[in-house]
């Protein structure tokens, strides 16, 4: 196999494979990227058996074929080459010779025969704009559980129904739900558990795509989910098991609602939380006569308190929250105002975008803490 490809194209596509390639694997071939040349295209495939990505770039082919090279080593080396074309030539012993200008390098590869086959994408069920999908992921990914034992919470629930898209994530202490209307004609009804790693790779694909309205073809089979964005294909194994009945967790109503400036609230929480316990990150939020007060204290290092002017005339309510949970929502929501919904010290609080003209649903439910 021999072909020539532009360094810039090669680096861009190899970058996308790095989050998928296994670094510390007991199966050495999974550290490699599969290079296949046919016609005028070079196709690159990486997988860790849970997640797979296939990208391509234009190439000038002298002879077709396939081979594998260590993905990390290849990217680190090619990145340092001058901006020019890179010539690859694979020999029968699976070594690859790379030539670029006056640079000549040989890299030990492995046989293509032992590289796992990725499943074929079935017919698309729906189309979603990549910008919309990325926006929904960034508003929920932080609420996914990091505890591997709770495997059904190690991803988010993706729901397609009645021309709307819903993404829900929870770790048992807070729940993030986003629901948007899909502007593309995709009336499919479908639900699946999407792993966190796949969501992170979709965010990477979106950041490398200039046109945020570009459609992603979405499909699923018994075990896998498929996301095709132009010539790039992301394949993820589905999480098995049942996602909790999230609709039961969502509060039906709230006694009180207060609107706050997002940046002001975020800055205050960031300052006050410097004096919260490192493990619990607990702060007290008190709503009283036209004022919201944030307070935290650590007996050995000090205490901090800030107050914000708000429109509120109800009874005084003090609730304990994990400051980190509040900050993650405030960093993800784009609106300048946020609404704080609450009932009493024992009930879950809820945050949502505030102000006028919000054309999507975003609910963030946080359980209270005893302090």
NUTOR-310626 format. One record per residue: residue in one letter; x, y, z of N, C-alpha, C in turn. Coordinates in steps of 0.02 Angstrom, whole numbers, padded with zeros to 5 digits, always signed. Layout:
<nodes>
aXYZXYZXYZ...
</nodes>
This chain:
<nodes>
x+00042-00059+00000+00000+00000+00000+00044+00062+00000x+00028+00109-00045+00066+00172-00047+00019+00229-00066x+00024+00284-00029-00020+00341-00042+00013+00405-00015x-00014+00462-00037+00010+00528-00014-00050+00567+00011x-00041+00600+00069-00096+00638+00099-00068+00703+00127x-00109+00755+00129-00088+00819+00157-00080+00813+00233x-00026+00843+00259-00013+00842+00331-00071+00872+00370x-00098+00929+00346-00152+00964+00382-00214+00919+00387x-00233+00886+00332-00291+00841+00333-00279+00783+00381x-00219+00755+00379-00202+00697+00420-00206+00714+00494x-00177+00772+00513-00176+00792+00584-00247+00805+00608x-00288+00839+00567-00356+00855+00588-00397+00792+00602x-00392+00743+00558-00432+00682+00566-00404+00637+00621x-00337+00634+00626-00307+00593+00679-00323+00620+00748x-00329+00686+00753-00347+00718+00817-00412+00690+00844x-00460+00679+00798-00526+00655+00819-00524+00584+00845x-00473+00546+00824-00469+00476+00846-00438+00468+00915x-00405+00521+00941-00366+00513+01002-00409+00498+01064x-00470+00524+01066-00513+00511+01124-00541+00440+01124x-00537+00407+01066-00565+00340+01059-00511+00286+01070x-00451+00300+01047-00397+00250+01050-00380+00232+01123x-00373+00167+01136-00355+00144+01203-00281+00153+01215x-00263+00189+01269-00192+00198+01286-00165+00139+01323x-00202+00118+01376-00178+00063+01418-00223+00003+01406x-00209-00032+01353-00253-00088+01335-00216-00154+01338x-00253-00206+01354-00223-00273+01354-00224-00303+01284x-00257-00266+01238-00260-00288+01167-00220-00237+01127x-00156-00251+01111-00112-00201+01081-00139-00168+01018x-00176-00206+00977-00200-00179+00913-00247-00119+00923x-00279-00115+00982-00326-00060+00995-00290+00007+01006x-00224+00005+01015-00185+00067+01020-00170+00095+00950x-00187+00055+00900-00171+00075+00831-00231+00106+00795x-00215+00145+00743-00267+00170+00699-00262+00131+00633x-00320+00112+00607-00322+00075+00545-00324+00123+00487x-00277+00118+00441-00274+00160+00381-00293+00117+00321x-00343+00138+00284-00365+00102+00224-00368+00151+00165x-00340+00130+00109-00340+00173+00049-00377+00139-00007x-00424+00177-00036-00461+00152-00093-00480+00211-00136x-00467+00208-00200-00482+00264-00244-00442+00325-00223x-00478+00380-00213-00444+00443-00194-00457+00461-00122x-00472+00411-00078-00487+00425-00008-00444+00382+00038x-00422+00413+00092-00390+00378+00147-00441+00376+00204x-00457+00316+00228-00504+00308+00283-00466+00287+00345x-00480+00322+00402-00446+00307+00465-00498+00283+00516x-00484+00227+00549-00531+00199+00597-00496+00187+00663x-00528+00207+00718-00503+00193+00785-00559+00166+00828x-00544+00120+00873-00596+00092+00916-00566+00067+00982x-00607+00068+01035-00587+00035+01098-00638-00020+01114x-00675-00041+01064-00728-00092+01067-00793-00066+01097x-00791-00011+01135-00852+00021+01160-00872+00078+01113x-00822+00111+01085-00832+00170+01043-00788+00163+00981x-00812+00184+00924-00772+00182+00863-00782+00246+00823x-00730+00268+00789-00738+00327+00745-00704+00312+00679x-00738+00334+00626-00710+00325+00558-00710+00393+00524x-00651+00415+00503-00643+00479+00469-00609+00467+00402x-00610+00517+00358-00575+00508+00295-00546+00574+00271x-00498+00568+00225-00465+00627+00197-00447+00611+00124x-00443+00662+00081-00423+00649+00012-00350+00625+00010x-00336+00579-00035-00268+00552-00041-00253+00537-00115x-00189+00538-00132-00167+00516-00199-00140+00445-00191x-00175+00398-00222-00160+00327-00210-00115+00300-00265x-00061+00267-00244-00018+00231-00292-00038+00158-00293x-00049+00129-00233-00075+00061-00229-00119+00056-00166x-00177+00024-00172-00225+00020-00117-00205-00033-00066x-00243-00035-00011-00231-00084+00041-00248-00057+00109x-00224-00091+00161-00239-00071+00229-00182-00090+00276x-00174-00051+00329-00122-00066+00379-00138-00028+00443x-00106-00046+00498-00117-00011+00562-00052+00015+00590x-00056+00074+00622+00003+00107+00653-00019+00133+00721x+00026+00134+00771+00009+00163+00837-00017+00235+00828x-00079+00247+00851-00113+00310+00836-00080+00370+00869x-00062+00363+00933-00033+00419+00970+00035+00438+00941x+00077+00387+00928+00144+00399+00901+00139+00432+00832x+00092+00408+00790+00084+00436+00723+00065+00510+00726x+00016+00527+00769-00006+00596+00773+00050+00641+00801x+00083+00618+00854+00137+00658+00883+00192+00672+00833x+00208+00623+00791+00262+00632+00742+00238+00677+00684x+00180+00662+00656+00156+00699+00597+00145+00772+00614x+00123+00786+00675+00111+00854+00697+00175+00897+00691x+00233+00865+00700+00297+00902+00699+00326+00910+00629x+00294+00879+00580+00320+00885+00511+00304+00953+00482x+00343+00974+00431+00325+01037+00397+00258+01031+00361x+00225+01088+00348+00160+01087+00313+00170+01068+00241x+00164+01005+00228+00175+00979+00160+00138+00914+00153x+00149+00878+00098+00118+00812+00089+00161+00758+00123x+00128+00707+00148+00163+00651+00180+00150+00589+00138x+00205+00554+00122+00199+00492+00082+00205+00432+00129x+00157+00386+00124+00158+00324+00163+00170+00265+00117x+00213+00220+00140+00223+00158+00102+00228+00101+00152x+00182+00053+00147+00182-00005+00193+00217-00064+00161x+00260-00098+00199+00294-00157+00174+00258-00220+00198x+00279-00278+00173+00246-00341+00190+00252-00359+00264x+00304-00332+00298+00312-00348+00370+00274-00298+00415x+00227-00259+00384+00182-00212+00419+00216-00149+00444x+00279-00137+00425+00312-00074+00442+00289-00021+00392x+00282+00041+00416+00262+00096+00372+00321+00144+00365x+00337+00163+00303+00389+00213+00290+00354+00279+00274x+00372+00332+00311+00343+00398+00300+00396+00445+00273x+00378+00481+00220+00424+00530+00191+00389+00597+00184x+00422+00649+00209+00394+00717+00204+00453+00765+00197x+00460+00795+00137+00518+00838+00125+00582+00798+00135x+00624+00820+00182+00687+00786+00194+00683+00737+00253x+00622+00729+00281+00613+00684+00338+00594+00614+00314x+00627+00564+00343+00611+00494+00327+00607+00455+00392x+00551+00419+00401+00540+00384+00463+00507+00317+00449x+00524+00268+00491+00490+00202+00487+00456+00189+00553x+00393+00167+00550+00354+00152+00610+00330+00080+00606x+00338+00043+00661+00315-00027+00663+00240-00029+00670x+00209-00064+00623+00136-00072+00625+00117-00143+00643x+00053-00158+00636+00028-00226+00648-00020-00245+00591x-00031-00309+00584-00072-00334+00529-00144-00308+00534x-00172-00291+00478-00241-00268+00475-00290-00324+00494x-00267-00387+00484-00311-00445+00494-00338-00449+00566x-00297-00427+00615-00319-00433+00685-00356-00372+00709x-00369-00323+00665-00405-00263+00686-00481-00278+00688x-00516-00259+00742-00588-00276+00746-00629-00240+00693x-00680-00275+00669-00725-00245+00619-00777-00203+00655x-00789-00143+00629-00843-00101+00657-00909-00120+00623x-00965-00116+00661-01029-00133+00630-01049-00083+00576x-01089-00106+00529-01113-00063+00475-01172-00021+00500x-01174+00041+00479-01229+00085+00500-01293+00066+00464x-01347+00054+00502-01412+00039+00470-01443+00104+00442x-01504+00098+00418-01538+00157+00390-01551+00209+00445x-01541+00272+00428-01548+00326+00477-01620+00331+00502x-01627+00343+00567-01693+00351+00598-01713+00424+00600x-01663+00468+00606-01677+00539+00615-01616+00580+00595x-01629+00645+00584-01575+00692+00573-01579+00746+00627x-01520+00764+00654-01517+00816+00706-01462+00865+00686x-01473+00930+00692-01418+00977+00679-01363+00967+00731x-01300+00965+00710-01244+00952+00756-01241+01005+00811x-01257+01067+00794-01255+01120+00845-01306+01109+00900x-01366+01087+00880-01419+01074+00929-01399+01016+00975x-01373+00962+00944-01353+00903+00983-01298+00921+01032x-01248+00959+01009-01192+00978+01052-01216+01022+01109x-01261+01068+01094-01288+01113+01146-01325+01073+01200x-01363+01023+01180-01400+00983+01228-01353+00940+01271x-01300+00914+01239-01251+00874+01276-01215+00917+01327x-01194+00977+01307-01156+01020+01353-01198+01042+01413x-01264+01040+01406-01309+01060+01461-01326+01002+01508x-01303+00941+01491-01322+00883+01531-01263+00839+01552x-01209+00840+01515-01154+00791+01524-01125+00793+01595x-01126+00852+01626-01096+00858+01693-01138+00824+01747x-01201+00809+01732-01245+00778+01783-01241+00702+01781x-01200+00674+01736-01194+00601+01731-01153+00575+01791x-01172+00516+01816-01138+00488+01874-01068+00464+01855x-01020+00476+01901-00951+00453+01891-00940+00385+01924x-00991+00360+01960-00984+00295+01994-00997+00239+01944x-00945+00199+01931-00952+00146+01880-01001+00093+01900x-01012+00085+01966-01059+00032+01988-01131+00048+01967x-01146+00113+01957-01214+00132+01936-01214+00141+01860x-01205+00085+01824-01190+00089+01753-01246+00120+01711x-01309+00114+01734-01363+00145+01694-01362+00221+01700x-01324+00247+01749-01318+00320+01757-01252+00346+01728x-01213+00301+01696-01149+00322+01666-01158+00351+01596x-01219+00370+01580-01233+00400+01516-01297+00441+01522x-01322+00465+01466-01383+00505+01466-01436+00469+01425x-01499+00482+01442-01555+00455+01404-01569+00501+01345x-01567+00474+01285-01583+00511+01224-01652+00489+01202x-01699+00537+01197-01768+00522+01179-01787+00561+01117x-01810+00526+01066-01838+00559+01007-01912+00544+01006x-01954+00596+01006-02027+00583+01002-02062+00647+00980x-02113+00637+00938-02156+00692+00916-02116+00754+00894x-02065+00742+00854-02023+00797+00826-01985+00836+00879x-01979+00808+00939-01937+00840+00990-01880+00793+01008x-01826+00822+01034-01768+00784+01057-01761+00801+01131x-01753+00749+01172-01743+00759+01244-01680+00722+01266x-01639+00755+01307-01581+00723+01337-01587+00732+01413x-01580+00676+01449-01587+00677+01523-01527+00643+01553x-01497+00674+01605-01442+00643+01641-01452+00653+01715x-01431+00603+01755-01436+00610+01828-01383+00568+01861x-01362+00589+01921-01316+00548+01961-01348+00530+02028x-01414+00542+02034-01450+00526+02095-01454+00585+02143x-01409+00635+02134-01410+00695+02177-01438+00756+02140x-01433+00754+02074-01462+00808+02033-01481+00778+01965x-01525+00814+01930-01549+00790+01865-01552+00849+01817x-01525+00838+01757-01527+00890+01705-01569+00863+01647x-01618+00903+01625-01661+00884+01569-01664+00941+01519x-01651+00926+01456-01659+00976+01402-01704+00946+01349x-01753+00987+01327-01798+00965+01274-01802+01020+01222x-01789+01002+01159-01790+01051+01104-01831+01024+01047x-01858+01070+01009-01892+01051+00947-01838+01037+00895x-01847+00983+00857-01799+00967+00805-01819+01002+00741x-01778+01049+00715-01797+01086+00655-01795+01043+00591x-01763+00984+00595-01760+00940+00536-01818+00891+00538x-01838+00868+00481-01898+00826+00475-01882+00755+00497x-01889+00741+00562-01871+00675+00589-01924+00653+00639x-01978+00622+00616-02032+00605+00661-02022+00540+00700x-01961+00511+00699-01950+00446+00731-01961+00449+00807x-01987+00393+00835-01991+00385+00907-01939+00333+00927x-01894+00353+00972-01837+00309+00988-01808+00331+01055x-01783+00282+01094-01746+00301+01155-01688+00254+01165x-01634+00281+01192-01573+00242+01204-01530+00276+01256x-01487+00236+01288-01439+00263+01337-01373+00276+01302x-01352+00339+01301-01292+00360+01266-01235+00369+01317x-01179+00331+01311-01125+00336+01360-01092+00405+01360x-01065+00423+01418-01032+00489+01426-00974+00498+01375x-00936+00444+01364-00878+00450+01318-00901+00468+01247x-00956+00438+01226-00983+00453+01159-01006+00526+01156x-01036+00550+01211-01059+00620+01213-00999+00668+01207x-00945+00650+01242-00885+00693+01239-00856+00694+01168x-00859+00637+01133-00833+00635+01064-00878+00674+01017x-00944+00674+01029-00990+00713+00988-00976+00788+00997x-00958+00809+01058-00940+00879+01070-00877+00897+01030x-00829+00849+01027-00768+00862+00988-00783+00868+00913x-00827+00824+00888-00847+00828+00818-00881+00895+00803x-00923+00918+00850-00958+00981+00840-00910+01040+00839x-00859+01039+00884-00812+01095+00887-00769+01098+00825x-00763+01042+00789-00723+01040+00727-00766+01052+00665x-00830+01069+00676-00876+01081+00620-00897+01154+00620x-00882+01189+00566-00898+01261+00563-00973+01273+00557x-01007+01233+00515-01078+01242+00504-01118+01205+00558x-01143+01241+00608-01178+01209+00664-01247+01184+00644x-01270+01201+00583-01334+01174+00560-01325+01109+00521x-01262+01088+00512-01247+01026+00474-01285+00967+00506x-01319+00926+00465-01359+00872+00493-01317+00811+00514x-01335+00783+00571-01307+00719+00593-01360+00666+00578x-01342+00615+00539-01387+00558+00528-01380+00512+00588x-01436+00499+00622-01435+00457+00682-01469+00391+00668x-01438+00336+00690-01467+00270+00682-01449+00227+00742x-01485+00171+00750-01471+00126+00805-01489+00055+00786x-01451+00006+00812-01470-00064+00805-01476-00092+00875x-01475-00159+00882-01486-00189+00948-01433-00169+00999x-01372-00158+00976-01317-00146+01023-01281-00079+01015x-01290-00046+00958-01249+00013+00943-01291+00074+00923x-01261+00132+00932-01289+00195+00908-01241+00224+00857x-01267+00255+00805-01226+00280+00750-01240+00355+00738x-01187+00394+00731-01193+00465+00717-01149+00481+00657x-01180+00496+00600-01143+00511+00538-01146+00585+00525x-01088+00618+00526-01084+00690+00512-01038+00698+00452x-01069+00708+00393-01028+00712+00331-00990+00647+00322x-00924+00651+00311-00885+00590+00301-00863+00557+00367x-00883+00585+00424-00862+00558+00488-00917+00518+00521x-00900+00460+00548-00949+00416+00579-00926+00398+00649x-00968+00410+00699-00955+00390+00768-01003+00333+00785x-00974+00279+00811-01014+00220+00830-01004+00208+00904x-01058+00202+00941-01053+00191+01013-01095+00131+01033x-01067+00091+01078-01106+00037+01106-01159+00067+01153x-01220+00042+01150-01273+00066+01195-01258+00044+01266x-01279+00085+01315-01280+00061+01384-01342+00018+01393x-01334-00036+01430-01392-00080+01441-01425-00062+01509x-01484-00086+01519-01519-00073+01582-01572-00019+01573x-01607-00006+01627-01662+00043+01625-01642+00107+01660x-01652+00162+01625-01640+00228+01655-01696+00241+01705x-01681+00274+01762-01735+00287+01811-01794+00325+01781x-01851+00318+01812-01911+00354+01791-01903+00428+01811x-01872+00466+01765-01854+00535+01782-01915+00580+01792x-01971+00564+01760-02030+00607+01765-02057+00607+01837x-02043+00553+01874-02065+00550+01944-02024+00597+01988x-01961+00610+01967-01916+00652+02007-01930+00727+01996x-01956+00743+01937-01967+00814+01921-02022+00843+01965x-02008+00897+02001-02061+00928+02043-02120+00950+02000x-02180+00938+02025-02240+00957+01987-02253+01032+01992x-02235+01062+02049-02245+01134+02057-02197+01160+02111x-02189+01225+02113-02146+01257+02163-02185+01314+02196x-02174+01322+02261-02208+01376+02297-02180+01444+02279x-02114+01447+02266-02082+01513+02256-02034+01510+02196x-02029+01566+02161-01981+01574+02106-01947+01642+02112x-01881+01641+02105-01842+01703+02108-01798+01706+02046x-01797+01763+02012-01751+01773+01955-01688+01808+01977x-01631+01783+01953-01566+01811+01973-01523+01820+01911x-01478+01869+01913-01429+01878+01860-01380+01820+01862x-01372+01784+01807-01331+01724+01805-01259+01737+01826x-01227+01787+01795-01156+01800+01808-01144+01823+01880x-01191+01862+01906-01186+01886+01975-01190+01828+02024x-01239+01784+02012-01248+01726+02055-01187+01680+02051x-01163+01668+01990-01106+01623+01981-01044+01650+02018x-01030+01715+02009-00971+01744+02041-00976+01740+02117x-01037+01753+02144-01047+01750+02216-01036+01679+02243x-01063+01629+02207-01055+01559+02230-00981+01540+02226x-00946+01561+02173-00875+01544+02166-00835+01571+02225x-00852+01632+02247-00815+01662+02303-00833+01628+02369x-00898+01622+02382-00921+01594+02446-00897+01521+02454x-00898+01483+02399-00881+01412+02403-00807+01399+02419x-00766+01452+02417-00696+01443+02438-00692+01422+02511x-00746+01435+02549-00746+01418+02620-00796+01362+02635x-00809+01321+02584-00852+01262+02595-00808+01200+02603x-00837+01148+02631-00800+01085+02641-00781+01056+02573x-00718+01032+02567-00694+01009+02501-00732+00949+02476x-00757+00907+02521-00793+00847+02499-00866+00863+02483x-00900+00896+02529-00973+00907+02519-00987+00968+02477x-00941+01016+02475-00949+01079+02437-01013+01116+02458x-01034+01106+02522-01099+01131+02544-01099+01206+02558x-01149+01241+02533-01161+01311+02550-01235+01319+02568x-01252+01371+02606-01322+01385+02623-01347+01441+02578x-01406+01432+02551-01439+01484+02511-01502+01504+02549x-01506+01568+02568-01564+01592+02606-01601+01646+02567x-01667+01635+02560-01709+01684+02527-01750+01719+02581x-01745+01786+02584-01782+01825+02632-01809+01887+02599x-01825+01937+02637-01856+01998+02613-01816+02032+02557x-01834+02018+02494-01801+02047+02434-01725+02038+02435x-01704+01980+02460-01632+01967+02464-01618+01892+02461x-01565+01874+02423-01541+01805+02424-01471+01807+02455x-01461+01767+02507-01397+01767+02543-01363+01699+02535x-01298+01700+02519-01258+01639+02512-01208+01639+02570x-01201+01581+02602-01157+01578+02660-01121+01510+02663x-01058+01511+02681-01022+01449+02695-00971+01463+02749x-00953+01410+02787-00902+01418+02839-00865+01354+02850x-00800+01362+02865-00758+01306+02885-00725+01327+02950x-00734+01286+03002-00711+01308+03068-00637+01324+03069x-00597+01286+03029-00525+01297+03034-00499+01352+02988x-00537+01372+02936-00509+01422+02890-00549+01486+02881x-00612+01487+02901-00649+01550+02895-00719+01541+02869x-00751+01596+02854-00819+01594+02827-00829+01651+02777x-00882+01645+02737-00895+01696+02687-00971+01702+02677x-00993+01764+02663-01064+01776+02651-01073+01831+02599x-01120+01821+02554-01135+01872+02504-01211+01877+02497x-01235+01937+02480-01307+01944+02469-01320+01975+02401x-01375+01954+02371-01396+01979+02305-01466+02008+02312x-01478+02064+02280-01545+02094+02280-01590+02055+02232x-01647+02032+02256-01695+01995+02214-01765+02019+02230x-01812+02002+02187-01882+02017+02202-01913+01956+02235x-01922+01961+02301-01950+01904+02338-01983+01930+02402x-02047+01913+02411-02083+01936+02470-02112+01880+02511x-02089+01819+02498-02116+01761+02535-02081+01751+02602x-02097+01694+02635-02065+01679+02699-01990+01664+02690x-01952+01672+02744-01880+01658+02740-01870+01582+02734x-01832+01563+02683-01817+01491+02671-01742+01484+02664x-01713+01436+02700-01640+01423+02696-01630+01350+02674x-01592+01342+02620-01581+01275+02591-01507+01263+02582x-01484+01203+02597-01414+01184+02585-01406+01153+02516x-01355+01175+02478-01342+01146+02412-01267+01132+02403x-01252+01085+02359-01183+01075+02337-01166+01131+02287x-01117+01173+02306-01101+01232+02264-01079+01211+02194x-01043+01155+02189-01018+01132+02124-01076+01117+02077x-01130+01087+02104-01188+01070+02063-01220+01134+02035x-01226+01185+02077-01255+01248+02053-01211+01280+02000x-01145+01280+02012-01098+01312+01965-01099+01279+01897x-01104+01213+01896-01103+01178+01831-01163+01198+01788x-01220+01207+01819-01278+01231+01781-01266+01303+01757x-01242+01346+01801-01233+01417+01784-01181+01427+01730x-01133+01381+01725-01083+01386+01671-01110+01359+01605x-01161+01317+01608-01188+01286+01547-01245+01326+01516x-01282+01363+01557-01342+01397+01531-01321+01462+01495x-01346+01475+01434-01323+01534+01398-01361+01598+01416x-01421+01592+01444-01462+01651+01458-01432+01694+01514x-01444+01759+01511-01415+01806+01560-01450+01803+01627x-01513+01780+01628-01551+01774+01690-01567+01700+01702x-01568+01681+01766-01590+01613+01783-01645+01618+01835x-01690+01568+01835-01744+01566+01883-01729+01511+01934x-01736+01528+01998-01726+01482+02054-01795+01464+02081x-01814+01401+02076-01879+01379+02101-01868+01338+02165x-01908+01350+02217-01898+01313+02280-01963+01312+02320x-01963+01268+02370-02022+01261+02413-02002+01271+02486x-01959+01225+02511-01935+01230+02580-01867+01196+02586x-01840+01193+02647-01772+01167+02658-01767+01093+02643x-01823+01057+02644-01821+00984+02634-01834+00963+02561x-01856+01010+02520-01877+00992+02452-01822+01010+02401x-01822+00974+02346-01773+00987+02293-01783+01057+02265x-01728+01090+02249-01730+01154+02215-01724+01143+02140x-01745+01191+02101-01741+01184+02028-01717+01249+01997x-01672+01243+01949-01647+01300+01911-01669+01293+01839x-01684+01350+01808-01702+01349+01737-01682+01416+01706x-01678+01421+01640-01663+01486+01609-01717+01536+01627x-01699+01599+01640-01748+01651+01655-01755+01699+01597x-01793+01752+01607-01802+01802+01554-01853+01781+01502x-01860+01823+01451-01909+01810+01398-01876+01773+01340x-01918+01743+01298-01897+01716+01234-01856+01652+01237x-01863+01613+01292-01828+01548+01295-01870+01498+01256x-01842+01472+01201-01883+01429+01157-01868+01354+01165x-01841+01336+01223-01829+01265+01237-01839+01254+01312x-01845+01190+01331-01855+01174+01401-01789+01150+01431x-01769+01181+01487-01709+01160+01522-01724+01161+01597x-01727+01101+01626-01742+01095+01698-01683+01061+01733x-01661+01091+01787-01604+01064+01825-01625+01059+01898x-01636+00997+01920-01662+00984+01986-01604+00963+02032x-01598+00995+02090-01543+00980+02136-01572+00963+02205x-01551+00906+02232-01575+00886+02298-01543+00930+02352x-01581+00945+02405-01553+00987+02459-01505+00947+02503x-01463+00983+02540-01415+00950+02586-01430+00972+02657x-01416+00927+02704-01421+00947+02775-01354+00975+02796x-01352+01035+02821-01288+01066+02841-01290+01080+02916
</nodes>
